[in-house]
Amino acid sequence: MNFRAWLIENHACEEARRWVGDKTLAQAWAECHRGDWMRWLSYEAARNQFWTFGHHMRMVRSWEAFNEEFGVTEAACLVQGTSSEGMSEEELTARDVFVDTLYDRLQADFFRSVQPTPPPIPDLED
């Protein structure tokens, strides 16, 4: 089974399945730009007993500690909450997309720093 088929079987969102395309698990983990997708994959791996909940919680708790120490979520909310006076709808949308993308990338990079290799999922083709 390839990684995309596994994602379909485990009800990953359509956007993630499209992004993965023909990537292997290792390629997707190395290139993923969405921390929420990586968190989901980590949880699914633990739920299916491919690795322990300890692995999953290590990633999540490490992110929460980092976030708390450096105020990542707070900073993102502050930027999105700044005055929008004089900004067009397109500018507001661009600001929000930028902040969301930056947050997702930071979380994904952080997860890779804590867990450089993806969770082991048996029976996947390379």
N, C-alpha and C positions, 0 to 999 in steps of 0.2 A: 504494500500500500504506500502511495506517496503522501507527502505531508498535506497537500491540499485535500486529498480524499479523507485523511484523518480529521482535518478541520471541519469538513462537511459532516462527517459522522458524529462529531462532537459539538455541532451546532454553533460554530464560530460565525461571527457576523459576515454578511456578504462583502462588505468593504475589505475586511481582512483577507477573506478567501481570494478576492480579486487581486489584492496587492501581492499575496504569496505567489499566485500563478504556479510556475514550475519550480520555484525555489525549494531546496531541501530545508529541513528543520535547521541545520547549522547555518545555512545561508540566511534564512529568515531571521534567526536570532542575532546574527552579526550585523544585519542591515536594518533591522526594524527601527522605526522612528516613533513608535507609539508605546509608551510605557504601560498604558492600560491594556494593550494587547498582550504584552509580555507578562503582566500580572495575571491575566486570565489564563494564559498558557501554563504558567507556574502552578496556579490553583488546580487546573484540570489535570496536570501531571501528578499532583499530590492526591487529588480525589481518586484518580485511577490507580493509585499506588505505584506509579513509575518512579517516584521519589517521595521522600517523607514530607509531611507538613512542616517539619523543621526547616527544610530547604526553602519552602515557600515563605514561611514566616520570617526567616532570616532576611530575605529580600524585602519583604513588606516593612518589617520593623526597622531595618536599616534605612529605608527610604523615609519612613516617618520621623526617625531621629534626625536625619539630615535636613529634612524639610523644617522640622521644629527649630533646629539650630540656626539655619540660614534663612528661614522665613520665605521659602519659595512660593508657597500658595498665597501667603499674605502679600508678597510683592506683586504677584500676578493680579490679585484682586485690586490692589491699589492702582495699578496701571489701568485696568479696565474700568475702575471707578473714577478716574480723573475726569475733569470737566470736558464735556463734549460740545461746549458752546462753539459755534462756528464751524463744526465739523460736518461734512456731508455724510449721508448714509453710507456711501462707499468707503469713506475714511474710517468711520466707526467700525464697519465690518472688517476692514483691513487690519485695524488695530486689534480687534478681538481675535481674528484668525492668527495674527502674528503671536500674540501672547499665548494662545492655546497651543500653537505649534511649538513654540519655545519650551513651554512647560512639558509637553509630551516628549520632546527630544531629550530634555534634561533628565526626565525620569527614565527613559529608555537607556541612555548612556550610563546613568547611575546603576540601573539593574545589571547591565553588562559588567560594570566594575565590581559588583558584588558577586555576580555569578557569570563568569566569562563564557561558560559553555551552556548550551540549552539543556533542559531536562531530558533525560533519556526516555524515549518513547519506543517501545519494542516494535519490531516488524515494519519499520519504515525503511523504504528504499533510499539510498543515498543519491 
